[in-house]
Amino acid sequence: MTDRRFDNRSQDTFKKDIKFGTAVEAHLFNRWVESCHHNGTVLNDWSHNGVDNNGEFIETGRKTSGADFRVTMNYLGIDYVDEPMEFKWVPTRGKFTLKSGDVKAYIKEKSNILFVYNDNWSYNLRKPKDSSGIDNHLERIDFAIKTRYIKWGILTYKNLCRLRDDYADKVRPIPYMGNKPGFVLDHSNYSVYFVEEPFYP
């Protein structure tokens, strides 16, 4: 039986994609830690949560759900104390896609979601076909940070619940996610659910 996590990919391709994606997300999270202080955010502490975020393949049957991090910070005047935070990297401008199953898991955990996203229409930061080119890809990401192409926003647990309710009748199979049910948040509606923050170098 094929693992549903693969989203129509082979296990080998899935492993390579996870390794590559984890390296990118770790790089961006570290850059966010450096960046967030510029807008008055006070990040007191953070730690990994759930499974190790090292990009290694986790065998079918082991639990992989759960937010990526736990964070203690003050953001927009609100204290978040040891709260779960999922990290989502969106390499192209235009939309965020969330699987219904993931949203249920985040809400059950009372997790916030940190979106880091490319806000430039013409600068493509999708994973290249050659997954071995991670160093070159990270250089392109750092260039995008320096040129202010990248932004971030925190979708709080409260607003995630609101988003789920607002999009309850818009859940559809997502072809590029193995036809799993989910919904798409268009960039024109980002500010309805979170503050769009500049990503400082």
Accessible surface in RSA format (square Angstrom, percent):
REM  Atomic radii and reference values for relative SASA: ProtOr
REM  Chains: A
REM  Algorithm: Lee & Richards
REM  Probe-radius: 1.40
REM  Slices: 20
REM RES _ NUM      All-atoms   Total-Side   Main-Chain    Non-polar    All polar
REM                ABS   REL    ABS   REL    ABS   REL    ABS   REL    ABS   REL
RES MET A   1   228.74 118.5 139.17  92.1  89.57 213.3 116.57  99.1 112.17 148.6
RES THR A   2    96.57  68.7  77.88  78.9  18.69  44.5  47.39  63.6  49.18  74.3
RES ASP A   3    16.92  11.9   8.97   8.9   7.95  18.8   6.95  16.3   9.97   9.9
RES ARG A   4   155.20  65.2 144.00  73.4  11.19  26.7  65.16  89.0  90.04  54.6
RES ARG A   5    59.11  24.8  52.91  27.0   6.19  14.7  46.73  63.9  12.37   7.5
RES PHE A   6    12.10   6.1  12.10   7.5   0.00   0.0  12.10   7.3   0.00   0.0
RES ASP A   7    26.12  18.3  12.24  12.2  13.87  32.8   6.57  15.5  19.54  19.5
RES ASN A   8   127.46  87.9  82.45  79.7  45.01 108.4  36.84  88.7  90.61  87.6
RES ARG A   9    76.48  32.1  64.71  33.0  11.76  28.0  36.50  49.9  39.97  24.2
RES SER A  10    66.62  56.3  48.69  65.0  17.93  41.3  53.64 114.2  12.98  18.2
RES GLN A  11    81.45  45.5  75.84  55.4   5.61  13.4  18.78  40.0  62.67  47.5
RES ASP A  12    85.57  59.9  80.91  80.5   4.66  11.0  32.74  77.1  52.82  52.7
RES THR A  13    58.00  41.3  57.32  58.1   0.68   1.6  31.33  42.1  26.67  40.3
RES PHE A  14    11.23   5.6  11.23   7.0   0.00   0.0  11.23   6.8   0.00   0.0
RES LYS A  15    81.90  40.0  77.85  47.8   4.05   9.6  32.08  28.9  49.81  53.1
RES LYS A  16   112.28  54.8 106.85  65.6   5.43  12.9  62.93  56.6  49.35  52.6
RES ASP A  17    23.27  16.3  18.02  17.9   5.25  12.4   7.12  16.8  16.15  16.1
RES ILE A  18    60.60  34.5  58.96  43.9   1.63   3.9  60.45  43.5   0.15   0.4
RES LYS A  19   104.06  50.8 101.96  62.6   2.10   5.0  81.73  73.6  22.32  23.8
RES PHE A  20     8.86   4.4   4.32   2.7   4.53  11.8   8.59   5.2   0.27   0.8
RES GLY A  21    25.91  31.9   0.00   N/A  25.91  31.9  25.91  71.1   0.00   0.0
RES THR A  22    29.80  21.2  26.44  26.8   3.35   8.0  14.43  19.4  15.37  23.2
RES ALA A  23    39.19  36.0  27.86  43.0  11.33  25.8  35.76  50.4   3.44   9.1
RES VAL A  24     3.56   2.3   3.56   3.2   0.00   0.0   3.56   3.1   0.00   0.0
RES GLU A  25    60.15  34.5  59.50  45.0   0.65   1.5   9.52  18.4  50.63  41.3
RES ALA A  26    45.46  41.8  39.26  60.6   6.19  14.1  44.56  62.7   0.90   2.4
RES HIS A  27    32.01  17.5  27.19  18.9   4.82  12.3  17.63  18.2  14.39  16.7
RES LEU A  28     0.00   0.0   0.00   0.0   0.00   0.0   0.00   0.0   0.00   0.0
RES PHE A  29     2.43   1.2   2.43   1.5   0.00   0.0   2.43   1.5   0.00   0.0
RES ASN A  30    70.77  48.8  68.81  66.5   1.96   4.7  16.19  39.0  54.59  52.8
RES ARG A  31    71.12  29.9  70.03  35.7   1.09   2.6  11.30  15.4  59.82  36.3
RES TRP A  32     0.00   0.0   0.00   0.0   0.00   0.0   0.00   0.0   0.00   0.0
RES VAL A  33    31.71  20.9  31.52  28.5   0.19   0.5  31.52  27.4   0.19   0.5
RES GLU A  34   102.35  58.8  86.89  65.7  15.45  36.8  48.20  93.2  54.15  44.2
RES SER A  35     1.19   1.0   0.03   0.0   1.16   2.7   0.60   1.3   0.59   0.8
RES CYS A  36     0.25   0.2   0.00   0.0   0.25   0.6   0.25   0.6   0.00   0.0
RES HIS A  37    90.84  49.6  75.60  52.5  15.24  39.0  51.87  53.5  38.97  45.3
RES HIS A  38   111.94  61.2  78.85  54.8  33.08  84.6  51.80  53.4  60.13  70.0
RES ASN A  39    48.26  33.3  12.90  12.5  35.35  85.1  20.65  49.7  27.60  26.7
RES GLY A  40    57.41  70.8   0.00   N/A  57.41  70.8  38.41 105.4  19.00  42.5
RES THR A  41     4.05   2.9   0.65   0.7   3.41   8.1   0.86   1.2   3.19   4.8
RES VAL A  42    75.83  49.9  75.74  68.6   0.09   0.2  75.83  65.9   0.00   0.0
RES LEU A  43    20.16  11.2   3.32   2.4  16.84  42.3   3.32   2.3  16.84  45.3
RES ASN A  44    99.86  68.9  65.46  63.3  34.40  82.8  20.58  49.5  79.28  76.6
RES ASP A  45    90.66  63.5  85.66  85.3   5.00  11.8  21.62  50.9  69.04  68.9
RES TRP A  46    82.48  33.1  65.56  31.7  16.92  39.7  52.58  28.0  29.90  48.5
RES SER A  47    52.39  44.3  48.09  64.2   4.30   9.9  38.49  82.0  13.90  19.5
RES HIS A  48   106.01  57.9  84.55  58.8  21.46  54.9  63.40  65.3  42.61  49.6
RES ASN A  49    26.16  18.0  20.47  19.8   5.69  13.7   3.70   8.9  22.45  21.7
RES GLY A  50    62.78  77.4   0.00   N/A  62.78  77.4  29.72  81.6  33.05  74.0
RES VAL A  51    39.05  25.7  31.02  28.1   8.02  19.3  37.30  32.4   1.74   4.7
RES ASP A  52   109.25  76.5  95.23  94.8  14.02  33.2  18.57  43.7  90.67  90.4
RES ASN A  53    42.52  29.3  21.81  21.1  20.71  49.9  15.90  38.3  26.63  25.7
RES ASN A  54    82.62  57.0  62.57  60.5  20.05  48.3  37.12  89.3  45.50  44.0
RES GLY A  55     7.09   8.7   0.00   N/A   7.09   8.7   2.18   6.0   4.91  11.0
RES GLU A  56    95.76  55.0  89.19  67.5   6.57  15.6  38.69  74.8  57.07  46.6
RES PHE A  57    40.54  20.3  13.93   8.6  26.61  69.2  15.64   9.5  24.90  71.3
RES ILE A  58    27.73  15.8  24.81  18.5   2.92   7.0  25.43  18.3   2.30   6.2
RES GLU A  59   111.07  63.8 110.09  83.3   0.97   2.3  51.10  98.8  59.97  49.0
RES THR A  60    89.77  63.8  67.52  68.4  22.25  53.0  58.71  78.9  31.05  46.9
RES GLY A  61    80.25  99.0   0.00   N/A  80.25  99.0  40.69 111.7  39.56  88.6
RES ARG A  62   149.37  62.7 135.46  69.1  13.91  33.1  52.13  71.2  97.24  58.9
RES LYS A  63   157.51  76.8 136.92  84.0  20.58  49.0  98.54  88.7  58.97  62.8
RES THR A  64    52.38  37.3  32.00  32.4  20.38  48.6  12.55  16.9  39.83  60.2
RES SER A  65    57.04  48.2  40.40  53.9  16.64  38.3  37.59  80.0  19.44  27.2
RES GLY A  66    25.36  31.3   0.00   N/A  25.36  31.3  10.26  28.2  15.09  33.8
RES ALA A  67     0.97   0.9   0.00   0.0   0.97   2.2   0.00   0.0   0.97   2.6
RES ASP A  68    28.22  19.8  26.84  26.7   1.38   3.3   5.05  11.9  23.17  23.1
RES PHE A  69    12.53   6.3  12.53   7.8   0.00   0.0  12.53   7.6   0.00   0.0
RES ARG A  70    74.28  31.2  71.58  36.5   2.69   6.4  24.87  34.0  49.40  29.9
RES VAL A  71     2.43   1.6   1.74   1.6   0.70   1.7   2.43   2.1   0.00   0.0
RES THR A  72    33.91  24.1  33.43  33.9   0.48   1.2  23.32  31.3  10.58  16.0
RES MET A  73     2.78   1.4   0.62   0.4   2.16   5.2   0.97   0.8   1.81   2.4
RES ASN A  74    43.92  30.3  43.68  42.2   0.24   0.6  12.46  30.0  31.46  30.4
RES TYR A  75     6.42   3.0   6.25   3.6   0.17   0.4   6.19   4.7   0.23   0.3
RES LEU A  76   112.42  62.6  74.71  53.4  37.70  94.8  87.36  61.4  25.05  67.4
RES GLY A  77    66.77  82.3   0.00   N/A  66.77  82.3  31.89  87.5  34.89  78.1
RES ILE A  78    99.41  56.6  96.42  71.8   2.98   7.2  99.41  71.6   0.00   0.0
RES ASP A  79   100.16  70.2  79.65  79.3  20.52  48.5  20.69  48.7  79.47  79.3
RES TYR A  80    19.04   8.9  18.82  10.7   0.21   0.6  12.93   9.7   6.11   7.5
RES VAL A  81   105.20  69.2  91.81  83.1  13.38  32.2  91.81  79.8  13.38  36.3
RES ASP A  82    76.47  53.6  72.60  72.3   3.87   9.2  22.81  53.7  53.66  53.5
RES GLU A  83    54.86  31.5  54.08  40.9   0.78   1.9  16.71  32.3  38.15  31.1
RES PRO A  84     9.44   6.9   9.44   8.6   0.00   0.0   9.44   7.8   0.00   0.0
RES MET A  85     1.86   1.0   1.86   1.2   0.00   0.0   1.86   1.6   0.00   0.0
RES GLU A  86    16.35   9.4  16.35  12.4   0.00   0.0   0.00   0.0  16.35  13.4
RES PHE A  87     3.47   1.7   1.28   0.8   2.18   5.7   1.28   0.8   2.18   6.2
RES LYS A  88    49.76  24.3  49.44  30.3   0.32   0.8  21.32  19.2  28.44  30.3
RES TRP A  89    38.95  15.6  18.27   8.8  20.68  48.6  14.50   7.7  24.45  39.7
RES VAL A  90    20.13  13.2  19.45  17.6   0.68   1.6  20.13  17.5   0.00   0.0
RES PRO A  91    34.15  24.9  34.15  31.1   0.00   0.0  34.15  28.2   0.00   0.0
RES THR A  92    37.17  26.4  35.30  35.8   1.87   4.5  14.59  19.6  22.58  34.1
RES ARG A  93    63.03  26.5  46.61  23.8  16.43  39.1   4.68   6.4  58.36  35.4
RES GLY A  94    10.07  12.4   0.00   N/A  10.07  12.4   7.73  21.2   2.34   5.2
RES LYS A  95    95.85  46.8  91.60  56.2   4.25  10.1  53.98  48.6  41.87  44.6
RES PHE A  96     2.74   1.4   1.10   0.7   1.63   4.2   2.13   1.3   0.61   1.7
RES THR A  97    25.07  17.8   7.00   7.1  18.07  43.1   3.89   5.2  21.19  32.0
RES LEU A  98     3.17   1.8   2.10   1.5   1.07   2.7   3.16   2.2   0.01   0.0
RES LYS A  99    39.63  19.3  38.32  23.5   1.31   3.1  14.25  12.8  25.37  27.0
RES SER A 100    19.08  16.1  16.82  22.5   2.25   5.2  18.41  39.2   0.67   0.9
RES GLY A 101    47.93  59.1   0.00   N/A  47.93  59.1  36.10  99.1  11.84  26.5
RES ASP A 102    46.43  32.5  45.66  45.5   0.76   1.8   1.36   3.2  45.07  45.0
RES VAL A 103     3.17   2.1   3.17   2.9   0.00   0.0   3.17   2.8   0.00   0.0
RES LYS A 104   147.39  71.9 139.46  85.6   7.93  18.9  86.14  77.5  61.24  65.2
RES ALA A 105    33.68  31.0  23.77  36.7   9.91  22.5  30.11  42.4   3.57   9.5
RES TYR A 106    12.03   5.6  12.03   6.8   0.00   0.0   6.90   5.2   5.13   6.3
RES ILE A 107    23.37  13.3  20.54  15.3   2.83   6.8  20.54  14.8   2.83   7.7
RES LYS A 108   184.36  89.9 153.65  94.3  30.72  73.1 106.02  95.4  78.35  83.5
RES GLU A 109    53.87  30.9  36.96  28.0  16.91  40.3  33.23  64.3  20.64  16.9
RES LYS A 110   129.54  63.2 125.82  77.2   3.72   8.9  68.24  61.4  61.31  65.3
RES SER A 111     0.00   0.0   0.00   0.0   0.00   0.0   0.00   0.0   0.00   0.0
RES ASN A 112     3.65   2.5   3.65   3.5   0.00   0.0   0.00   0.0   3.65   3.5
RES ILE A 113     0.00   0.0   0.00   0.0   0.00   0.0   0.00   0.0   0.00   0.0
RES LEU A 114     0.14   0.1   0.14   0.1   0.00   0.0   0.14   0.1   0.00   0.0
RES PHE A 115     3.33   1.7   3.33   2.1   0.00   0.0   3.33   2.0   0.00   0.0
RES VAL A 116     0.00   0.0   0.00   0.0   0.00   0.0   0.00   0.0   0.00   0.0
RES TYR A 117     2.66   1.2   2.66   1.5   0.00   0.0   2.66   2.0   0.00   0.0
RES ASN A 118     0.46   0.3   0.18   0.2   0.28   0.7   0.00   0.0   0.46   0.4
RES ASP A 119    31.58  22.1  19.38  19.3  12.20  28.8   2.23   5.2  29.36  29.3
RES ASN A 120    34.62  23.9  30.11  29.1   4.50  10.8   4.36  10.5  30.26  29.2
RES TRP A 121   169.02  67.8 136.60  66.1  32.42  76.1 123.01  65.6  46.01  74.6
RES SER A 122   105.65  89.3  68.98  92.1  36.67  84.5  52.89 112.6  52.76  73.9
RES TYR A 123    35.34  16.5  33.44  19.0   1.91   5.0  29.40  22.1   5.94   7.3
RES ASN A 124    75.51  52.1  67.85  65.6   7.66  18.4  32.00  77.0  43.51  42.1
RES LEU A 125     0.75   0.4   0.00   0.0   0.75   1.9   0.00   0.0   0.75   2.0
RES ARG A 126   143.20  60.1 135.64  69.1   7.56  18.0  44.91  61.4  98.29  59.6
RES LYS A 127    82.32  40.2  56.92  34.9  25.40  60.5  42.41  38.2  39.92  42.5
RES PRO A 128    48.95  35.7  37.95  34.6  11.00  40.0  48.93  40.4   0.02   0.1
RES LYS A 129   212.60 103.7 179.50 110.1  33.10  78.8 128.37 115.5  84.23  89.7
RES ASP A 130    88.98  62.3  80.95  80.6   8.03  19.0  41.00  96.5  47.98  47.8
RES SER A 131    26.83  22.7  14.14  18.9  12.69  29.2  10.26  21.9  16.57  23.2
RES SER A 132    91.20  77.1  58.85  78.5  32.34  74.5  54.48 116.0  36.72  51.4
RES GLY A 133    21.50  26.5   0.00   N/A  21.50  26.5  19.96  54.8   1.54   3.5
RES ILE A 134    41.61  23.7  41.61  31.0   0.00   0.0  41.61  30.0   0.00   0.0
RES ASP A 135   102.83  72.0  99.52  99.1   3.31   7.8  30.36  71.4  72.47  72.3
RES ASN A 136   102.51  70.7 100.68  97.3   1.83   4.4  23.87  57.5  78.64  76.0
RES HIS A 137     6.56   3.6   4.79   3.3   1.77   4.5   1.77   1.8   4.78   5.6
RES LEU A 138    31.56  17.6  31.56  22.6   0.00   0.0  31.56  22.2   0.00   0.0
RES GLU A 139   115.63  66.4 108.14  81.8   7.49  17.8  41.17  79.6  74.46  60.8
RES ARG A 140    93.40  39.2  91.03  46.4   2.38   5.7  44.45  60.8  48.95  29.7
RES ILE A 141     0.00   0.0   0.00   0.0   0.00   0.0   0.00   0.0   0.00   0.0
RES ASP A 142    32.91  23.1  32.02  31.9   0.90   2.1  14.15  33.3  18.76  18.7
RES PHE A 143    99.28  49.7  96.55  59.8   2.73   7.1  98.57  59.8   0.72   2.0
RES ALA A 144     0.00   0.0   0.00   0.0   0.00   0.0   0.00   0.0   0.00   0.0
RES ILE A 145     3.66   2.1   3.66   2.7   0.00   0.0   3.66   2.6   0.00   0.0
RES LYS A 146   143.95  70.2 124.62  76.5  19.34  46.0  68.81  61.9  75.15  80.0
RES THR A 147    53.70  38.2  33.57  34.0  20.13  48.0  40.18  54.0  13.52  20.4
RES ARG A 148   126.69  53.2 110.14  56.1  16.55  39.4  40.65  55.6  86.05  52.1
RES TYR A 149    57.86  27.0  55.54  31.6   2.32   6.0  21.36  16.0  36.51  45.0
RES ILE A 150     0.71   0.4   0.00   0.0   0.71   1.7   0.00   0.0   0.71   1.9
RES LYS A 151    62.23  30.4  62.23  38.2   0.00   0.0  25.18  22.7  37.05  39.5
RES TRP A 152     1.12   0.4   1.12   0.5   0.00   0.0   0.13   0.1   0.98   1.6
RES GLY A 153     0.00   0.0   0.00   N/A   0.00   0.0   0.00   0.0   0.00   0.0
RES ILE A 154     4.35   2.5   0.18   0.1   4.17  10.1   0.18   0.1   4.17  11.3
RES LEU A 155     0.00   0.0   0.00   0.0   0.00   0.0   0.00   0.0   0.00   0.0
RES THR A 156    25.31  18.0  25.31  25.7   0.00   0.0  21.75  29.2   3.56   5.4
RES TYR A 157    67.83  31.7  67.78  38.6   0.05   0.1  44.14  33.2  23.69  29.2
RES LYS A 158   165.89  80.9 159.27  97.7   6.62  15.8 104.70  94.2  61.19  65.2
RES ASN A 159    35.88  24.7  35.88  34.7   0.00   0.0   0.00   0.0  35.88  34.7
RES LEU A 160     0.00   0.0   0.00   0.0   0.00   0.0   0.00   0.0   0.00   0.0
RES CYS A 161    24.27  18.4  24.27  27.1   0.00   0.0  15.43  39.1   8.85   9.5
RES ARG A 162    97.23  40.8  91.93  46.9   5.29  12.6  56.64  77.4  40.58  24.6
RES LEU A 163     0.10   0.1   0.10   0.1   0.00   0.0   0.10   0.1   0.00   0.0
RES ARG A 164    94.03  39.5  92.45  47.1   1.58   3.8  38.24  52.3  55.80  33.8
RES ASP A 165    87.22  61.1  69.14  68.8  18.08  42.8  28.33  66.7  58.89  58.7
RES ASP A 166    64.09  44.9  47.27  47.1  16.82  39.8  19.69  46.3  44.41  44.3
RES TYR A 167    18.25   8.5  18.03  10.3   0.23   0.6  10.25   7.7   8.00   9.9
RES ALA A 168    70.66  65.0  46.53  71.8  24.13  54.9  51.70  72.8  18.95  50.2
RES ASP A 169   110.05  77.1  88.78  88.4  21.27  50.3  50.74 119.4  59.32  59.2
RES LYS A 170   103.33  50.4  96.46  59.2   6.87  16.4  70.31  63.3  33.02  35.2
RES VAL A 171    53.58  35.3  40.00  36.2  13.58  32.7  40.00  34.8  13.58  36.8
RES ARG A 172   139.56  58.6 138.18  70.4   1.38   3.3  58.24  79.6  81.33  49.3
RES PRO A 173    85.04  62.0  75.19  68.5   9.85  35.8  75.19  62.1   9.85  61.2
RES ILE A 174     8.86   5.0   8.86   6.6   0.00   0.0   8.86   6.4   0.00   0.0
RES PRO A 175    97.09  70.8  84.05  76.6  13.04  47.4  84.57  69.8  12.53  77.8
RES TYR A 176   121.80  56.9  88.79  50.5  33.01  85.9  99.50  74.8  22.30  27.5
RES MET A 177    43.11  22.3  43.07  28.5   0.04   0.1  43.11  36.6   0.00   0.0
RES GLY A 178    22.04  27.2   0.00   N/A  22.04  27.2   1.82   5.0  20.23  45.3
RES ASN A 179    88.07  60.7  75.07  72.5  13.01  31.3  19.19  46.2  68.88  66.6
RES LYS A 180    27.55  13.4  25.74  15.8   1.82   4.3  16.93  15.2  10.63  11.3
RES PRO A 181    66.87  48.7  66.44  60.6   0.43   1.6  66.44  54.9   0.43   2.7
RES GLY A 182     0.07   0.1   0.00   N/A   0.07   0.1   0.00   0.0   0.07   0.2
RES PHE A 183     7.85   3.9   5.88   3.6   1.97   5.1   7.73   4.7   0.12   0.3
RES VAL A 184    58.13  38.3  43.07  39.0  15.06  36.3  43.07  37.4  15.06  40.9
RES LEU A 185     1.80   1.0   1.71   1.2   0.09   0.2   1.71   1.2   0.09   0.2
RES ASP A 186    60.69  42.5  59.80  59.5   0.89   2.1  24.82  58.4  35.87  35.8
RES HIS A 187    50.80  27.8  44.26  30.8   6.54  16.7  27.53  28.4  23.27  27.1
RES SER A 188    78.30  66.2  48.88  65.2  29.42  67.8  44.09  93.9  34.20  47.9
RES ASN A 189    54.94  37.9  54.94  53.1   0.00   0.0   3.15   7.6  51.79  50.1
RES TYR A 190     3.51   1.6   3.51   2.0   0.00   0.0   2.10   1.6   1.41   1.7
RES SER A 191    80.04  67.6  56.62  75.6  23.42  54.0  29.82  63.5  50.22  70.4
RES VAL A 192    76.13  50.1  57.69  52.2  18.43  44.4  64.93  56.4  11.20  30.4
RES TYR A 193    11.83   5.5  10.45   5.9   1.37   3.6   2.92   2.2   8.90  11.0
RES PHE A 194    10.32   5.2   0.00   0.0  10.32  26.8   9.10   5.5   1.21   3.5
RES VAL A 195    72.86  47.9  66.00  59.7   6.86  16.5  70.30  61.1   2.56   6.9
RES GLU A 196    60.92  35.0  39.23  29.7  21.69  51.6   9.89  19.1  51.03  41.7
RES GLU A 197    13.81   7.9  13.81  10.4   0.00   0.0   0.00   0.0  13.81  11.3
RES PRO A 198    50.37  36.7  48.56  44.3   1.82   6.6  50.04  41.3   0.34   2.1
RES PHE A 199     0.34   0.2   0.14   0.1   0.20   0.5   0.14   0.1   0.20   0.6
RES TYR A 200    59.48  27.8  56.76  32.3   2.73   7.1  25.23  19.0  34.25  42.2
RES PRO A 201    86.66  63.2  42.56  38.8  44.10 160.3  69.37  57.3  17.29 107.5
END  Absolute sums over single chains surface
CHAIN  1 A    10911.5       8882.3       2029.1       5831.1       5080.4
END  Absolute sums over all chains
TOTAL         10911.5       8882.3       2029.1       5831.1       5080.4
